Amino acid sequence: MYVDLQVEIGVNAKVPLTLRNPVMVASGTFGYGTEYARLIDIQRLGAIVCKGITVRPRRGNRGPRIVETPGGMLNAIGLQNVGIRRLVDEKAPLWVQWDVPVIVNIAGDTVDEFASMAGQLDGVPGVAGIELNISCPNVWEGGRVIGEDAATTAAITEAVRARTGLPVLVKLSPEVADICGVARAAEEAGADAVSLINTLVGMKIDTRTGRPVLANVTGGLSGPAIRPVAVWLVYAVSQVVGIPVVGMGGIASIEDVLEFILAGATAVQVGTATFAEPRTALDIIDQLPDAVCARGRASVHELRGLAHSGRDR
Ligand SMILES: Cc1cc2nc3c(=O)[nH]c(=O)nc-3n(C[C@H](O)[C@H](O)[C@H](O)COP(=O)(O)O)c2cc1C
């Protein structure tokens, strides 16, 4: 049986984004896509979200920047990236030759920085969308504080919307008092989708030295350990917004993807699991048609949000 995997993001954007399947790879876990192009057939992915980009290049935090934890990992990369100018000059010309859409994840310290980067990306061939990282926990002066507040989220989204016709995804932090309020603020300000969740702040102490393992002291927790939190927040947010919800957090298998879709996600992103097995997202894509069929449906849309009470089964 033919199973429709296609999903649309940004139906109201000037340049809507059609994904051939709902499985993307998450920002910060897939570089600029080029790194994995030698390992797997990246063109079959739903989309690639590139590493978070800032106005100026960043070398990131000093090491150790990564440590394994039960069911996941902590990272404190500190937004190491080439900067927006080199991204436009050097990366986008490669992406334009690809079938797979590339969404650029941007992280500003101010509303103006977000708006200026969005303006620089607008109309650049090879850039299919923009994801606003208003929730990165590792840059003290930046995203975290911004994403905690619905009013600032709205201000950033509105300023970005005014500068670009590209689909805009707003990436939310799980560490806010009212994530539904923040999601609604993003939608009302013109977001085409919300992505959730970013990492949760955590720390690990080396009992031998008595010191934190990460040089940054804290890091962002990702991987299966955070999946139940992510599934719940996708479930909650998808009931209060009309725009697509892109779910992520610990996805490593087809079962995990189904869980997010049943919770209300239109699309998903695979992050940390790619480090252990670069083929994870592709394996999931291969298994998706049969998984949808096995549940008696002809498209992924039909499974979306079925976990919500009151929906037809
Ligand atoms: C090493 C690493 C770097 C990350 N860098 C970014 C980033 O630059 N921008 C961003 O929005 N999210 C970043 N994230 C968060 C992921 O995109 C994702 O939201 C989070 O890890 C949860 O998904 P996962 O459990 O499947 O990894 C990063 C995650 C990891 C593990």
The ligand as an ORCA input file, in Angstrom:
! r2SCAN-3c Opt
* xyz 0 1
  C      26.198     18.323     20.715
  C      24.885     19.042     20.578
  C      24.861     20.313     20.011
  C      23.642     21.001     19.866
  N      23.640     22.229     19.276
  C      22.447     22.872     19.058
  C      22.409     24.119     18.368
  O      23.428     24.650     17.911
  N      21.199     24.719     18.212
  C      20.026     24.150     18.683
  O      18.953     24.725     18.513
  N      20.045     22.952     19.315
  C      21.220     22.309     19.504
  N      21.237     21.079     20.142
  C      19.956     20.494     20.632
  C      19.405     19.469     19.660
  O      19.138     20.037     18.398
  C      18.113     18.822     20.227
  O      17.150     19.829     20.427
  C      18.338     18.113     21.557
  O      19.610     17.515     21.596
  C      17.270     17.055     21.836
  O      17.262     16.038     20.854
  P      18.092     14.645     21.018
  O      17.818     14.135     22.387
  O      17.562     13.758     19.917
  O      19.528     14.997     20.820
  C      22.435     20.388     20.306
  C      22.475     19.098     20.874
  C      23.665     18.425     21.006
  C      23.660     17.045     21.608
*
